[in-house]
């Protein structure tokens, strides 16, 4: 019965199970009863009306601005293929908020030199154009020259970024690359490509960017997904207030 399922949920909470785990169990139970209902073995889903416990929103982690400046400063003088590729991958993640899969999917034809932008194919095959700074576009142009000379390439390549062996990138390669460099400047728990996406959005919000503009750049379907980055801005304001105001403590 509904009451039995509800009591079971309360018992799980009292045992110290996290709200996320309880919700996962309830979801499984609902799916099981729906399966039985489709087979005609029961008439009603006793878990159908059960509402799970609220899950607290976790603020996205991000790398501090000064830490990223420090990272890019150390890579600025590098001129070899591998170093230039690594630098550009890191900078594209941070400068555009691009997803890992989107970066891996970039082709030479997606570099829009005259527009000073790149074309990205996001979730649901939705295309968006991401602006780049003139400085970053010049770096990409220089990288293409060095890449083509390094691999003796003639004609257009399918993939913009290549591994050390001249093959297309793959998810684990990109993850390891980003983690290796972030390890040198930050101690936050997560040091993945997605953290650079969070850093992009958080720093944009902290510096006054319009939320709709951030939404469009990230390729979010709804504004609700983007609003979480405003919470980081609010937390930053609270921290500044508590430190600076005479009666903040």
N, C-alpha and C positions, 0 to 999 in steps of 0.2 A: 504494500500500500504506500501511498504518498507519505504517510506519517512514519512508516518504517524507514523509508529511504532518507527522510529528513533527519530522523534520530541517528541513523548511521553516519550521516554527514557531520552532525554535531559531535559525535563520539570521535571521529577522525580529528576534528579540530582540537578537542580536549587532549588528545594524545600528542599534540604538538606538530601535526602534519601541516605543511605550508599550504596556504590558500591555492597556490598554483597546482600543487599535487592533488588536492581535493577536487578542484575543478576538472582535472584530467580524468579522475576516477568517475566523477558524475557524468562526464561526456561519454565515457566508455559504456556506462550503465544505460544511458539514454539510447545509445546506438544499438545495444543488445536488445533492449525492449522494443525498439522500432523494428528490428529484425524479426522478433517473435510476432509482432503485430502484423507485419507483411505476410507472414506464413499462416496467419489466422489462428495462432495458438493462444493469443490474448486479445482482449477488446480495447484495453486502454494502457497507456504507458504510465506506470506509477511514478516514474522519475521526470515526466514531461513538465510538470509545474515546479520542479525543484530549482531554486535559484542558488547558484554557488556563491561562496564568499567573495568579497571584492578583493581584487589584486592591486596592491599599491604600484603605481607607475614608477619604474626605475628610470632615473635620469641617465641619458646616454653619456658614457665616458668620452673624454676628448683630451687631446694633447694641448698644453699651453702654447700660446702664440710665441713666446720667447724661446721655447724649446724647439719649435719648428724652424724659427729663424736660425737658431744655432745649427740645426741639422743641415739646412740648405747652404749655410755659409761654409760648412766644411766640405761640401760637395761642389762648390762653385768652380774650383780651379781644375777639376778633373776633365780630361779631354778624350780619353779612350772610349771605345764603343760601349763596353760594359758599364763604365761609370756614368756615361751620358744617358744610357738607357735607364739605369736605376734612378738617376736624378729626375728624369722626365716622368717616369711612372709615379714616383712619390709626389712630384709637383702637380701632375694632372689630378691625382686623387684629391689633393688638398685645394687646388685652385678651382676645381669644377664640381666636386662632390660626386664624381662619377662612381658607379658601382664596379665591383671587381669584374663581373661578367661583361659589363659594358666596355671596360677597358680592354679586356682580352679580345673582344669582338671588333675592335677598331681596325680599319684597313687604311691603306694609304689614301684611298679616295674619300675617306671621311675627314681628312685634313683640308679645311676650306681656307686656303691661304689668303685669298682676296678679302674674305669676310672676317679674317682673324678669329676663326671659330673651328669647332669640331662638330661633326654630326654623330649623334649617339642613338643606337637602337635599344630602347629600354624595355621594361616589362610590358607584356601584351603587344609587342612589336610596335610600340609607340615611339616615333622618332622625335628627337628634340635637338635643338642647336644650342651649344654651350659656348659662350664667348671666352676668348683668351686674351691675355695681355699681349701687346706687340713684342715684348721681351720674350715671353714664353713661346710665341709663334716662331721667333727667330731661332730659338733653341731647338724647336722641333725640326725646322728646315735644316739646321746644321747637323742634327742627329741623323736625318735621312741621308745626307751626303756621306757621313762617316759609316753608317750601316751598310749602304750600298757598296762602298769601297771595301769594307771589311769582309763582306760575303761575296764580292765580285758579282753583284746583282745587275742584271740587265732587264729593263722593263719594269712593270708595276708588280709589287708584291701583294699578296692577299692580306697579310697581317702587318700592322704597323710596328708592333713590338715583337722581337724574337728572343729566344733563349740564346745562351752562349754557343749552342750548336746550330743556330740558324733555323730553329723550328718555332712554330707558334707557341705562345705562352699557354700555360695551363694553371688552374686555380691554386694548387699547392705551391708551385713555383712563385707565384705572385705573393701568396701569403708569407712564405719564408723570406722573400726579399724585403717586404715591408717590415716584418717583425725584426729582422736583423738590424735595420737602421733605427727603428724606434727604440730598440733595446739600448741604444747609445745615448738617448736623451730623456727617456721617461721611465718611470717605474710603475705606471698604472697597470692594472691587472690585464686588460686586453690591449694587445698591440697588433691589430689586424688592419687590413685595408679599410674595413668599415669604420674603424676609429678615425681614420682621416676624413671620411665622409661626415662623421659626426663633428669633427673639428671644424671642417669647412662651414657647416650649417650653424654651429654654435658661435663661431667667430663672426660670421656674417650678422647674426642676430645681435650679438654683443655690440657690434659697431653700427647698429641702427638700420640694417637692411629691412626692407618691407617683407612681411611674412609671405605674401603672395609671390614675390620675386624668388624667395628661397624655395617655395613650393615648386615653382616652374623649373628652377635649375635642378632640383633633386629628382624631378619626374614623379612627384607624389600625385596620386589620384585625387586625394582630398586634403583639405587644409588641416584636418584633425591630426593627420600623421606628422605634419610639420610643426604643430603648435608645441610639441614637447620641447623644442629647442628654446622656446621663450622661457621655460622654467629654469634653464641654466642661467639665462640672463638675470632672472629675478633673484636666483640664489647668489649671483655675483653682486647684485645691488645690496642684498641683505648683509653679505659679508663686509662690503665697504662701509655700510651704515654702522654695523656693530663695532668695527675697528675705529672709525673716525668720529662718531658722534659722542659728545661728552656724556650723554646719558644712554648710550647704546648698550652698555653692559648691564 
